[in-house]
Amino acid sequence: MKKNIANGLTLAAIAVVFTGILAALVYIGVIDEYTAQILTLAGINIIVALSLNLISGFTGQLALGHAGFMAVGAYTTAVCIMKFNFPMLLAILTSGLVTAVFGLIIGFPTLRLRGDYLAIVTLGFGEIIRVIMINLEQITGGAAGLKGIPSFTEDILLAPALSMLWVFSVMIITIILMSNLIKSSYGRAVLSVREDEIAANSMGINVFYYKMYAFTISAFIAGVGGGLYAPFFGYLNPTMFNFLKSVDFLVIVVLGGMGSITGTVIAGFVLTYLQEFLRFLRDYRLVIYPLLLIFIMLFRPSGLMGNREISILALWQRLFKSDRTQSKVDKAGERQ
């Protein structure tokens, strides 16, 4: 237990230093504002994709409506800030809790379904949320969208760095919490549901409870990701959260590897940058992008990482251990 706490604190410290360095590079202009925006958007995509990976990759339930959860989180944050003057952190946490309630309500009847049926129901939920956002004009601005959402800061010069700091901090916290969750007894139960529901049920695991548990946490994380999306863009429109948005998150999860946190992070950065890089091709990028995905799926059907993980902490400890071992060898050689 103490070792796990020490490892978590070490990883958190490394992540804080890394995030602080990135934000400082943005602030002093080493990383330009355009690149900073791409990295920040990639961070938001990774947060939502990680939430989808929890339910689809680790629990084995195909969901196609995560853009709907993201929309609930985004609009909740915007309303909390603009209508009720919530502080930014409280508004984002509120968006996560509200979205978790939606996940609980949607998951209770739908998670008794399996396979394609669950995918169709979650897809329908995402479209229902989009239609509701269009019709609630007094709250969401309707089809015209919601404008003037306050950013993370009013300082224009500080905005890119602070936006990245907010998003990357939440992304790192999400990665750490998900990693610990999967390694816990709850996580093992969730994985057993993915492997074989019948066998898990015969071993005394409440399959429906753990599906609901994963689905609710997944909705919470997606809501937080949407909560970061609103102040980052400053404008929301229901068309931002259509079916194609849900597909984007699913592609990130599949390309990175179903059940791989590391793969989701890598694929999130790669695909977000690729979309921007191919923008100069205009409509042709809609052909190149799918072809690249088809090529990868043909030769790497399990995704870039499969279900493997890269542990930064393990690499750090191995490097530190090798340095200490080398120093001991050097000292022993000097004595001889």
N, C-alpha and C positions, 0 to 999 in steps of 0.2 A: 504493500500500500504506500509506504513512504517512498519507495523507488518510483512508483507511478506518479506521485505528486512532484517529486524532484524532476523527473523527466518532463512533466507538463510545464513546470515553471521554467525549465531551461529552454524548451521549445518556444514558450511565450516570450521569453526575453530575447531570443534570437529574432523572432518575428517582429517584435516592437522596434528593435534596432534597424532591421531591414526596411520596415515601413517608414520609419523616421528618416532614413537616408534617402529613400525615393522621394518623399515629400519635400525634403530639403533641396534635392536636385531639381525638382519642378519649380520650386520657389525662386531659386537663383538663376533659372533659365537654362540649365544644362539639358534638361528634358523639356522640349517645347510644349506649348499648350495643346496643340493638336494630338501629339503622342500621349500626353497626360489624359486627355479625354478618352482616347481609345483604350488605354489601360484601365481607366475608371469604369468604362462601360463593360470591359471584359470582366472586371471584378464583380459587377452586378450580375452579369450573365452566369458567372461561376456560382454565385450564391444560390440563384434560382435553380441552376442545373444540379447542384449538390442536393437540393431539396427533392428534386425529381429522382435523382439517383437513389435516395433513401427508400422511396416507395417502389420504384421500378427495378433498380439494380440490386438492392440488398433485400427487399421484401418479395420481389418477383411479381409485382402487380403492375400491369401496363396502364399508365395514366396519360391522357392526351389533353388535359385541360389546365395545365399549370399556368398558362397565361392568365386564366381567370383568377387564380389566387394572387398572382402578381398585381392584377388590376385592382383587386379589393385592397391590397396593402398600399398601393400607390395612391388611390383616391382617399383612403382613410387618413393617410399622413397629410395629404393636401388639405383635407377638410379640417383636421385637428389643428393645423398650423394657421390656416386662413380664417376659420370661423371661431375657433375657441382659443387661439393664441397659445397653444401647447409649446413647450420647449421642444427642440428638434429630437432629442433622445427619447423623450416621453412619447412624442408623436409616432416615432418609428416602432417603439415597443408596443404601443397601442395597436398599430397596424398589424403587427405580428399576432397579437392576441385575438383581434377581431377576425383575422383570416383563419386562425386556428379554430375558432368557433364555427366558421363556415365549413372548414374541413371536417369537423366533428359531425355537423348536420348532414353534409353530403356523404360522408363516409359510412354513417350508420346504416343506411339502406343499401348503398352500392357495393360495399366491401363483402357482402354475402355473394356477390357475383364473381365470376372468374373470367380470365382471358379477354376475348374480344368484347364481351358484354360490358365489362368494367371499363374498357377503353372507350366504348361508344357513349356510356353514361357520363364519364368525365369530360369527354369532348362536348357533349351537350351542355354540361354545366358551364364550361368556358364560354360557349356561345350565348347562353342565357345571361351570364354576367355582363357580357358586352352589350347585349340588347338593353338590359336594365340601365346600364351607364348612359346609353344614348337617350333614354326616355326620362331620366331623372335630371331634367335641365336645371332646376333650381339649385341642385347640389353639385352635379358633375359638369354642368355647362352644356350637356347634351352633345349633339354631333359636332358643334363648334369647338368643343373642348374646354378645358379649364386652364385659364391663363394667369400669369402673375404669381406663380407659386414661389415663395421665398426660397432662396438658395441656402447653402450651408453657411454662407457669410455674405455680407453686403460689400466687402472689400473685393473689388474686381481683380486686383493683383494677387490676392491671397486665395481666391476661389478655386483655381485648378489644384493647388497643393492641398488645400483643406478637404476638397471633395475626394481626392485620392486617399487622403488619410482616413477619412470616415469609411469609405467603401472597403479599403484594404484591411482596416482594423476589424470590421464586421466579418469580412471573408476569412481572415485568419482565425477569429473566434469560432466561426462556423466549422472550419476544418478541424480544429482541435476538439470541439465538442462532438462532432460526428465520429471522429477517430476513437475517442474514448467511449462513445455510445456503442459502437460496433464491437469493441473489445469487452464490454460489460456483459452481465448475464442477460439483460434485456436484448442486447445486440445479438447474442448467440441464439436466443429464442427467435428473433426476427429472421436470422439467416436460416434457421431450421425450417421456418415456414416457406422460405424460398426454395429450399432443396426438395422438400416433400411434405405437403400439408397433412397427408394421412398419417405418415410416420410421426410427425410432430404432435399431432392430436393424440395418437396412441401412447405417446410418452408423457401425456399429461399437460401439454402446452396448450393454452387457450388461444387457438389460431386467430379467431375473430378479434380478441382483445389486442393481440400484438399487431394485427393489421391496422386496427384503429389507432393504436399507439404511434406506429410509424407514419400513418397518413396524417394525423393531427400535427405531429412535429414537422413533417414535410410541409404542410400548409403554413405553419408558423414561420419557417425559414423563408418560404416563397413570399410571404407577406412582408417580412423584413426587407427582402430584396426589392420588392415593389416600393416599400417605404423609402428606400435610398434612391430609387429611380425618379421619384417625383421631384425632390429638390435639386437633383442633378440636372434634369432637363428644364425644369421650370414651367413645363407645359404638358398637359395630358389630354389625350384624345382616345376614345374607345377603339379606333382602328389600330392603335398601337398594340392592342392585346388580342389580336385575332388568332385564328387557328394556326397560321404560319409561324406566329411567335412561339406557340407551344411546340411546333415541330422543330424550331431552332434549338430549343432546350433539349428535346429528345435526341437530336442529331449530336449535340455535344456529349450527352451521356453515352450514346452508342459508339461514337467514334473514340472517345476516351477509354471506354471499357465499362460494361455494366458491372457495378459493384466495385469500382476503383475510384477512390477519392483523388489520387494523384492523376489518373487519366482524365478525370473531369476537369481538373485545374489546367492541365496542359492543353486539352482540346478547347477549353473555353478561351484561353489566350490566343491560340492558333486560329480558330475559326472567326473570332471577333476581328482580329487583325486582317485576316484574309478577305473578309467582307469589305473592309475599308480599302485594302490594297487593290482589289479588283474593281473598285468603283469607276475607274477611268474607262473600263470596258463597257460601261452602261449596261444595256440589256444582255450583252454577251456573257457577262459574269454569271447570269442565271443559268447558263449552260456549263461553263467551266467548273463552277462550284459543285453541282451535282455529279459531274463526271469524276472529279477528284474524290468525292465520297464513295462513288461506286468502285473506283479503283482500289481504295483502301479497304472497303468491305470485301472485295474479291480476294485480296491477299492477306488481310488481317481481319477475318470475320469476328474475332473476339474483341476488336478495338486495339488502340495503340498499346494499352497496358494490360488488357485482359482483366483479371481481377487482382493483379499484383499492385503493390504499393512501394513507393520510394520514401524511406524515412530519413528526413533531414537530420533528425536528432541522432539516428544511428550512424550516419555518415560523419557527423560532427564528432561523436564519441570515438569512432574508429580512427579518424584523423588525429584527434587529441591523444589517443592511446598509442598510435604509431609514433608520434612525436616523443612521447615519454619513453617508449621502448628504445628509440634511436638514441635518446640522450643517455639512457642507462648503459647502452652498448658503448657509446663514446667514452663515458666515464670509466667503464671497465677497461677499455683499451688504454686509456691514459695511465691507469694504475699499473698495468702490466709493463 
